[in-house]
Amino acid sequence: MATVPLRLRGVTPLHVGAAAVAASPLGFAAFQVLVRHARLSWPLLGVAAAAALLPWLSRAAARASYRAKCDDVAVHVRGEALPYKTITAVRVERTARRATLYLQRGETVTLELVLWDAFAGRLEPIAELEHRLEASGHPIPR
C-alpha cells in the first residue's frame, strides 16, 4: 500500500507575470542607481525588494498549506479520508483562476482537490490519482 503525496507544482504564466510586475519597482530603482547614478535609498530599495518577494511568498504559503495524498484505499485531504468504494459522484468545476475536483460521498462528505491554480501550479502526480479513481469506477471528467 503505497501512499502518493499530491502537491501543487510548476510555474504558471500568470504567476510569472505577477512576479514581473511586483519586481518592476526594484528594477526601476536599480536602473536609477546604475545608469543615472542616483543616490541609493536603502529604505526604498528594501520596500521594493519586499514587494518583489510577495508573489513568491504567497505561492510558497499556498503550496505549504495544501497537503493531499492518495493510497490504495482512499484519497486524503486535510486530515480527512474518503475511501474509493464510498465515492458516489465526481465532478470538476473550472473557473478562470482554478480547476477543482469534487469527490462526494452521498450528501454528507465532499472533498475538494485543487487540480490547477493560476498562481500556485498544477497538482502532480495527477496520473496516479486518475488511475486510482478510474479503477474504482469514477473517472475524472474532462
C-alpha positions in Angstrom: 0.0 0.0 0.0 2.0 3.0 -1.3 0.9 6.5 -0.4 1.4 9.0 -3.1 1.7 12.7 -2.0 -0.1 15.1 -4.3 1.5 18.6 -4.5 1.0 21.8 -6.4 4.0 22.2 -8.7 5.2 24.1 -11.7 5.4 27.7 -12.8 2.4 29.3 -14.5 2.5 32.2 -16.9 0.2 34.3 -14.7 2.4 33.9 -11.7 5.5 34.9 -13.8 3.6 38.0 -14.9 2.6 38.9 -11.4 6.2 38.4 -10.2 7.5 40.6 -13.0 5.1 43.4 -12.1 6.0 43.1 -8.5 9.7 43.2 -9.3 9.4 46.3 -11.5 9.9 48.9 -8.7 13.1 47.1 -7.8 14.2 47.1 -11.4 13.4 50.8 -11.7 15.4 51.6 -8.5 18.4 49.5 -9.8 18.2 51.4 -13.1 18.2 54.8 -11.4 21.3 53.8 -9.3 23.3 52.1 -12.0 22.5 54.2 -15.1 21.6 57.6 -13.7 23.9 57.4 -10.7 21.2 58.4 -8.3 21.8 58.1 -4.6 20.9 54.8 -3.1 18.0 55.0 -0.8 18.1 51.8 1.4 14.6 52.1 2.8 13.1 52.5 -0.7 15.3 49.6 -2.0 14.2 47.4 0.9 10.5 48.1 0.3 10.9 47.4 -3.4 12.7 44.1 -2.6 10.0 43.1 -0.2 7.3 43.9 -2.9 9.2 41.7 -5.4 9.1 38.8 -2.9 5.4 38.9 -2.3 4.2 36.7 -5.2 6.8 34.1 -4.3 5.9 34.1 -0.6 2.2 33.9 -1.4 2.8 30.9 -3.7 5.0 29.2 -1.1 2.3 29.6 1.6 -0.4 28.2 -0.7 1.8 25.2 -1.6 2.8 24.6 2.1 -0.7 24.7 3.3 -2.1 22.4 0.6 -1.5 18.7 1.5 -3.2 15.9 -0.2 -2.4 12.3 -0.9 -3.9 9.1 -2.2 -3.2 5.4 -1.5 -4.8 2.1 -2.5 -7.8 2.7 -0.2 -8.7 6.4 -0.1 -8.0 10.0 -1.0 -6.8 12.1 1.9 -7.2 15.9 2.1 -6.5 18.0 5.2 -6.7 15.0 7.5 -9.9 13.7 6.1 -10.1 10.4 4.1 -12.6 9.4 1.5 -12.4 5.7 0.5 -12.8 5.0 -3.2 -15.6 2.5 -2.5 -17.8 5.1 -0.9 -17.5 7.8 -3.6 -20.8 8.5 -5.2 -20.1 11.4 -7.5 -17.0 13.0 -9.1 -17.2 16.4 -10.8 -14.7 19.1 -11.9 -15.5 22.8 -11.7 -13.4 25.2 -13.8 -13.1 28.9 -13.3 -10.6 31.4 -14.7 -8.5 31.0 -11.5 -8.6 27.3 -10.8 -9.9 23.8 -11.6 -11.3 22.0 -8.6 -12.1 18.3 -8.3 -15.1 17.5 -6.0 -15.3 14.0 -4.6 -18.7 13.3 -2.9 -20.0 10.6 -0.7 -23.8 10.9 -0.7 -24.7 14.3 0.7 -22.6 14.0 3.8 -19.0 14.4 2.7 -17.4 16.4 -0.1 -13.6 16.6 -0.6 -12.1 19.3 -2.7 -8.9 18.9 -4.6 -7.3 21.8 -6.5 -6.2 20.3 -9.8 -4.8 23.6 -11.2 -4.4 27.1 -9.8 -3.3 30.1 -12.0 -0.8 31.2 -9.4 0.1 28.0 -7.4 0.6 25.5 -10.2 -0.7 22.1 -11.2 -1.5 19.1 -9.0 1.1 16.3 -9.5 1.2 13.3 -10.0 -2.3 13.6 -11.3 -1.9 10.4 -13.4 -1.8 8.3 -10.2 -5.0 9.8 -8.9 -6.7 9.4 -12.2 -5.7 5.8 -12.4 -6.9 5.0 -8.9 -10.3 6.8 -9.4 -10.7 5.1 -12.7 -10.1 1.7 -11.2 -12.8 2.4 -8.6 -15.3 3.3 -11.4 -15.1 7.1 -11.0 -13.0 8.6 -13.8 -12.2 12.3 -13.6 -14.4 14.2 -16.2 -12.6 16.1 -18.8 
